[in-house]
Amino acid sequence: MDAYFFVRYLRMMAKILLPIWLVSWAVLLPIHGVGTTRDKTGLDQFTFGNVATTQQARYAAHIVLLFAGTCELNPSSSPCHMLS
């Protein structure tokens, strides 16, 4: 019985978090990797620290995704009420 509920829990968490993960990667990887500093190679070019100091407005994408993910997980939270 415990294994059954554990598998159901894992399935529920995958349904909730997988879409958030895919959207965040689709948005944040290009933001970090395009037109930023060129001294990093490999996966280091997609890190938070690779955004140039003149391009810091790109960090707003993190805040927008955080807000969208919070509203998806908990629509009754106070920031989400401002949208309706």
N, CA, C and O of each residue as an XYZ file, in Angstrom:
336
protein
N       0.818     -1.189      0.000
C       0.000      0.000      0.000
C       0.864      1.257      0.000
O       0.556      2.226     -0.694
N       1.936      1.241      0.770
C       2.811      2.415      0.801
C       3.467      2.666     -0.550
O       3.608      3.813     -0.972
N       3.868      1.593     -1.230
C       4.502      1.743     -2.537
C       3.526      2.351     -3.544
O       3.926      3.155     -4.387
N       2.276      1.980     -3.461
C       1.258      2.514     -4.362
C       1.123      4.025     -4.195
O       1.099      4.763     -5.180
N       1.037      4.481     -2.953
C       0.901      5.914     -2.712
C       2.178      6.668     -3.058
O       2.118      7.822     -3.484
N       3.314      6.042     -2.883
C       4.572      6.683     -3.256
C       4.637      6.887     -4.767
O       5.057      7.946     -5.234
N       4.228      5.891     -5.521
C       4.233      6.012     -6.981
C       3.225      7.076     -7.423
O       3.502      7.849     -8.340
N       2.061      7.117     -6.776
C       1.083      8.163     -7.093
C       1.642      9.543     -6.788
O       1.431     10.487     -7.550
N       2.356      9.662     -5.671
C       2.978     10.934     -5.301
C       4.016     11.345     -6.344
O       4.054     12.503     -6.759
N       4.853     10.404     -6.765
C       5.868     10.719     -7.778
C       5.214     11.146     -9.091
O       5.687     12.076     -9.744
N       4.139     10.480     -9.478
C       3.443     10.833    -10.714
C       2.835     12.229    -10.610
O       2.891     13.006    -11.563
N       2.255     12.546     -9.456
C       1.657     13.863     -9.260
C       2.737     14.954     -9.317
O       2.539     15.993     -9.948
N       3.871     14.716     -8.661
C       4.945     15.710     -8.678
C       5.509     15.896    -10.081
O       5.866     17.011    -10.462
N       5.591     14.819    -10.851
C       6.072     14.938    -12.229
C       5.105     15.759    -13.075
O       5.534     16.566    -13.901
N       3.800     15.559    -12.875
C       2.806     16.327    -13.634
C       2.852     17.808    -13.285
O       2.573     18.658    -14.131
N       3.202     18.117    -12.050
C       3.248     19.519    -11.626
C       4.557     20.184    -12.042
O       4.547     21.282    -12.598
N       5.681     19.522    -11.774
C       6.979     20.174    -11.929
C       7.594     20.040    -13.323
O       8.395     20.891    -13.707
N       7.256     19.023    -14.080
C       7.841     18.855    -15.411
C       7.494     20.015    -16.348
O       8.392     20.504    -17.033
N       6.247     20.481    -16.418
C       5.971     21.638    -17.285
C       6.718     22.902    -16.851
O       7.191     23.665    -17.693
N       6.822     23.118    -15.548
C       7.559     24.285    -15.056
C       9.028     24.185    -15.459
O       9.633     25.174    -15.873
N       9.595     22.993    -15.337
C      11.000     22.776    -15.690
C      11.228     23.021    -17.177
O      12.192     23.688    -17.553
N      10.357     22.490    -18.020
C      10.531     22.662    -19.470
C      10.410     24.123    -19.892
O      11.193     24.603    -20.711
N       9.444     24.817    -19.342
C       9.268     26.234    -19.692
C      10.450     27.061    -19.201
O      10.937     27.937    -19.915
N      10.908     26.786    -17.994
C      12.028     27.567    -17.471
C      13.296     27.327    -18.284
O      14.060     28.264    -18.514
N      13.530     26.107    -18.716
C      14.707     25.857    -19.552
C      14.569     26.517    -20.911
O      15.535     27.074    -21.432
N      13.383     26.461    -21.489
C      13.179     27.058    -22.814
C      13.347     28.573    -22.783
O      13.731     29.178    -23.784
N      13.062     29.184    -21.640
C      13.181     30.643    -21.527
C      14.570     31.050    -21.058
O      15.169     31.962    -21.627
N      15.092     30.388    -20.031
C      16.322     30.864    -19.396
C      17.602     30.475    -20.138
O      18.576     31.226    -20.091
N      17.633     29.344    -20.811
C      18.861     28.972    -21.527
C      19.219     29.983    -22.616
O      20.383     30.377    -22.692
N      18.291     30.423    -23.459
C      18.666     31.453    -24.436
C      19.027     32.794    -23.787
O      19.889     33.514    -24.292
N      18.380     33.126    -22.686
C      18.682     34.388    -22.018
C      20.119     34.396    -21.498
O      20.806     35.415    -21.574
N      20.564     33.273    -20.977
C      21.913     33.202    -20.424
C      22.969     32.972    -21.488
O      24.113     33.393    -21.317
N      22.614     32.313    -22.583
C      23.622     31.901    -23.538
C      23.824     32.812    -24.728
O      24.864     32.718    -25.380
N      22.892     33.683    -25.045
C      22.971     34.488    -26.267
C      23.437     35.898    -25.936
O      22.871     36.557    -25.063
N      24.457     36.354    -26.626
C      24.915     37.728    -26.511
C      25.479     38.100    -25.156
O      25.382     39.256    -24.745
N      26.061     37.153    -24.460
C      26.644     37.437    -23.154
C      28.155     37.343    -23.259
O      28.696     37.308    -24.365
N      28.840     37.302    -22.136
C      30.295     37.230    -22.164
C      30.740     35.952    -22.858
O      30.071     34.924    -22.753
N      31.842     36.005    -23.552
C      32.297     34.882    -24.379
C      33.466     34.102    -23.765
O      34.060     33.272    -24.453
N      33.808     34.336    -22.523
C      34.963     33.649    -21.946
C      34.616     32.284    -21.369
O      35.504     31.594    -20.868
N      33.359     31.874    -21.422
C      32.946     30.593    -20.879
C      32.603     29.627    -22.020
O      32.128     30.040    -23.078
N      32.854     28.333    -21.782
C      32.562     27.317    -22.782
C      31.727     26.211    -22.152
O      31.603     26.123    -20.930
N      31.163     25.376    -23.001
C      30.382     24.247    -22.515
C      29.126     24.702    -21.787
O      28.491     25.684    -22.170
N      28.780     23.974    -20.733
C      27.583     24.316    -19.968
C      27.768     25.570    -19.123
O      26.788     26.126    -18.626
N      29.004     26.023    -18.952
C      29.245     27.253    -18.183
C      28.644     28.483    -18.854
O      28.388     29.487    -18.189
N      28.417     28.416    -20.164
C      27.840     29.576    -20.849
C      26.360     29.759    -20.530
O      25.788     30.794    -20.871
N      25.726     28.781    -19.883
C      24.315     28.886    -19.528
C      24.110     29.188    -18.048
O      23.000     29.015    -17.543
N      25.140     29.630    -17.341
C      25.015     29.895    -15.913
C      24.531     31.317    -15.657
O      24.572     32.180    -16.534
N      24.079     31.529    -14.443
C      23.557     32.823    -14.008
C      24.637     33.902    -14.092
O      24.338     35.056    -14.400
N      25.877     33.537    -13.823
C      26.978     34.495    -13.832
C      27.502     34.839    -15.201
O      28.399     35.675    -15.312
N      26.988     34.240    -16.237
C      27.477     34.514    -17.579
C      26.815     35.739    -18.215
O      27.242     36.181    -19.281
N      25.799     36.284    -17.590
C      25.140     37.477    -18.130
C      26.050     38.679    -17.903
O      26.507     38.916    -16.785
N      26.308     39.428    -18.954
C      27.212     40.576    -18.867
C      26.624     41.660    -17.966
O      25.409     41.742    -17.784
N      27.500     42.484    -17.411
C      27.044     43.545    -16.508
C      26.195     44.588    -17.231
O      25.407     45.292    -16.599
N      26.350     44.692    -18.541
C      25.528     45.641    -19.301
C      24.173     45.044    -19.685
O      23.308     45.756    -20.195
N      23.982     43.750    -19.446
C      22.745     43.054    -19.825
C      21.951     42.583    -18.605
O      21.229     41.590    -18.693
N      22.066     43.263    -17.489
C      21.435     42.786    -16.262
C      19.914     42.876    -16.276
O      19.264     42.339    -15.380
N      19.344     43.528    -17.249
C      17.886     43.555    -17.357
C      17.338     42.161    -17.679
O      16.149     41.902    -17.494
N      18.197     41.274    -18.156
C      17.776     39.900    -18.452
C      17.389     39.134    -17.191
O      16.677     38.133    -17.275
N      17.838     39.581    -16.042
C      17.495     38.899    -14.798
C      15.998     39.010    -14.487
O      15.493     38.269    -13.644
N      15.299     39.901    -15.139
C      13.857     40.034    -14.919
C      13.115     38.772    -15.344
O      12.030     38.496    -14.831
N      13.678     38.006    -16.267
C      13.038     36.757    -16.696
C      12.929     35.771    -15.533
O      11.970     35.002    -15.463
N      13.897     35.787    -14.626
C      13.834     34.915    -13.454
C      12.644     35.286    -12.572
O      11.950     34.408    -12.059
N      12.414     36.563    -12.401
C      11.312     37.018    -11.559
C       9.968     36.679    -12.213
O       9.031     36.263    -11.531
N       9.877     36.855    -13.526
C       8.635     36.546    -14.229
C       8.334     35.054    -14.138
O       7.190     34.672    -13.893
N       9.340     34.207    -14.330
C       9.117     32.766    -14.237
C       8.785     32.341    -12.813
O       7.976     31.435    -12.614
N       9.388     32.971    -11.836
C       9.065     32.670    -10.448
C       7.608     33.014    -10.159
O       6.899     32.238     -9.518
N       7.168     34.157    -10.623
C       5.784     34.583    -10.427
C       4.827     33.626    -11.126
O       3.811     33.238    -10.551
N       5.142     33.240    -12.367
C       4.270     32.334    -13.124
C       4.241     30.949    -12.490
O       3.179     30.331    -12.419
N       5.371     30.456    -12.034
C       5.409     29.148    -11.390
C       4.672     29.136    -10.075
O       4.032     28.141     -9.738
N       4.746     30.217     -9.322
C       4.026     30.307     -8.053
C       2.529     30.312     -8.296
O       1.776     29.676     -7.558
N       2.099     31.012     -9.308
C       0.661     31.061     -9.604
C       0.156     29.729    -10.139
O      -1.007     29.383     -9.934
N       1.009     28.982    -10.816
C       0.582     27.678    -11.309
C       0.458     26.681    -10.164
O      -0.479     25.884    -10.134
N       1.399     26.720     -9.221
C       1.379     25.769     -8.116
C       0.333     26.117     -7.068
O      -0.275     25.221     -6.483
N       0.113     27.410     -6.822
C      -0.815     27.825     -5.774
C      -1.628     29.022     -6.272
O      -1.285     30.167     -5.977
N      -2.696     28.766     -7.020
C      -3.476     29.881     -7.587
C      -4.141     30.762     -6.537
O      -4.541     31.883     -6.850
N      -4.270     30.289     -5.310
C      -4.935     31.094     -4.282
C      -3.968     32.014     -3.544
O      -4.378     32.720     -2.622
N      -2.680     32.021     -3.937
C      -1.724     32.893     -3.254
C      -2.005     34.351     -3.598
O      -2.629     34.645     -4.617
N      -1.548     35.250     -2.754
C      -1.893     36.656     -2.901
C      -1.374     37.297     -4.190
O      -2.096     38.120     -4.753
N      -0.150     36.978     -4.714
C       0.256     37.605     -5.976
C      -0.626     37.210     -7.153
O      -0.785     37.982     -8.099
N      -1.203     36.007     -7.098
C      -2.038     35.545     -8.203
C      -3.397     36.214     -8.207
O      -4.036     36.296     -9.256
N      -3.852     36.689     -7.073
C      -5.135     37.395     -7.024
C      -5.065     38.729     -7.753
O      -6.092     39.245     -8.196
N      -3.875     39.291     -7.883
C      -3.744     40.559     -8.606
C      -4.025     40.383    -10.089
O      -4.397     41.345    -10.762
N      -3.851     39.163    -10.617
C      -4.066     38.910    -12.026
C      -5.532     38.813    -12.388
O      -5.897     39.048    -13.540
N      -6.379     38.473    -11.435
C      -7.797     38.289    -11.750
C      -8.646     39.470    -11.393
O      -9.858     39.446    -11.606
